[in-house]
């Protein structure tokens, strides 16, 4: 099996995820509470076209031992390429989610996210991309949709020689920044209450973007 150069940890903002993909939110056991949640821990290559996917050659790609649909999918598509045992792979993901690298980004979102207009009752928040980037000691990627809705953050870590265990944070290389970092949005918009994402919020976002 071809080895990876580093790990990319993709994380989502839970309320925005639950607004954009309610079924995925439910299947992952999420409640819509404010905070960052894992999308996946991906063994990655510095070469754009060298993607490491579905490395289980036995054909047993579905991990039926895990009830969480996200985890079953992530193991089949990415975890099988990590060289780690299933349980260790998800323990590493959980460890990173609790680490200072992710918690620092989460804190920056809570600190800098503000209502984009005077309507304080809105659950929509705006945050400068620069505020997110500066909160990390290393280069991270901020992914956004065409209308500047926040989608994901990508944080990168070294792959150690110790059986693929995740090492310290590194700058995300160009292979990540080219594909997962917005260059057109000075600020991104995110939800703070998944129960309020509605046509009203969509109309508010459109009015802000027209300014």
Secondary structure, DSSP 8 states (H G I E B T S, - for coil): ----SEEEEEEEEHHHHHHH-HHHHHHTT----SSEEEEEEEEE-SSTT-------TTS----TT---HHHHHHHHHTGGGSSS-HHHHHHHHHHHHHSHHHHHHHHHHHHH-B-SSS-TT--EEEEEHHHHHHTSSS--EEEE-TT-BEEEEEEEEEE-TTTT-EEEEE---HHHHHHH--SS-SEEEEES-TTS-SHHHHHHHHHHHT-
